Amino acid sequence: MLGLLAITLLTGCVAFRRPSTAPPPAALPAAAAAPSQRAVAYPHGQWLLYGDGTAGAPYVWVWVPTGTTPPPAR
């Protein structure tokens, strides 16, 4: 028993730790952490995402070829 106590003291093994007094890091809002991507570009055109996902304005992907003007947002 004395040998186990001596090994524990010599190796620096700590059985108990003080609780941290530092506050936990603040969580970022989901909108700030992951911005939404509304365009996917390719060499010959791009897909644009319109709408907000509601019944009044559902999501709609629109293909816009290179060299043309995209349709106005609704």
Summary of the structure (lengths in Angstrom):
residues: 74
radius of gyration: 29.1
end to end distance: 78.8
largest distance: 84.2
contacts: 91
relative contact order: 0.12
helix: 19%
strand: 22%
